Amino acid sequence: MARKCFFTGKGPMVGNNVSHANNKTRKRSLPNLRTVRIKLEDGRTMKVRIAASTLRTMKKHS
């Protein structure tokens, strides 16, 4: 399973760690994913991985 949000498509970001001596090493920032059960319109439940920021937004609008 990919490290990607089911709704927003947020995935890993890449960048550099930059030291005081200006040495650069690659780093990867992973999204804060949570596995939640959502209820579909036909009554079934489905497990999806959602970013925590998306989950907060969904709770705010429900």
C-alpha positions in Angstrom: 0.0 0.0 0.0 1.4 3.4 -1.0 2.1 6.1 1.5 -0.6 8.3 0.0 -3.8 9.9 1.3 -6.9 8.3 -0.2 -8.8 11.6 -0.6 -6.2 14.4 -1.2 -3.3 12.3 -2.7 -0.8 13.8 -0.3 2.4 11.8 -0.5 6.1 11.9 0.6 8.0 15.1 0.0 11.7 15.2 -0.7 14.2 17.9 0.3 17.6 18.5 1.8 19.0 18.6 5.3 21.5 21.5 5.2 24.2 21.6 7.9 26.0 24.6 9.3 28.9 23.7 7.0 26.4 23.8 4.1 26.6 20.0 3.5 23.4 18.7 1.9 21.9 15.3 2.4 18.6 14.1 1.0 15.7 13.7 3.4 12.1 12.4 2.9 9.1 13.8 4.8 6.3 11.3 5.0 2.6 12.4 5.4 0.9 11.7 8.8 -1.4 8.9 7.7 -4.1 7.3 9.8 -6.2 4.2 8.9 -9.9 4.9 9.4 -13.1 3.1 8.6 -15.6 5.1 6.5 -19.1 4.1 5.9 -20.2 4.0 2.3 -23.6 5.0 1.0 -24.7 1.4 0.4 -24.0 0.5 4.1 -20.6 -1.2 3.6 -17.6 0.0 5.5 -14.1 0.5 4.0 -10.7 1.0 5.5 -8.8 3.9 4.0 -5.6 5.7 4.9 -6.2 9.4 5.4 -3.8 12.2 6.2 -4.4 13.6 9.8 -5.0 17.1 8.4 -7.7 15.7 6.0 -9.3 13.8 9.0 -9.5 17.1 11.0 -11.1 18.8 8.0 -13.7 16.0 7.6 -14.6 16.2 11.3 -15.0 19.9 11.1 -17.4 19.7 8.2 -19.5 16.8 9.4 
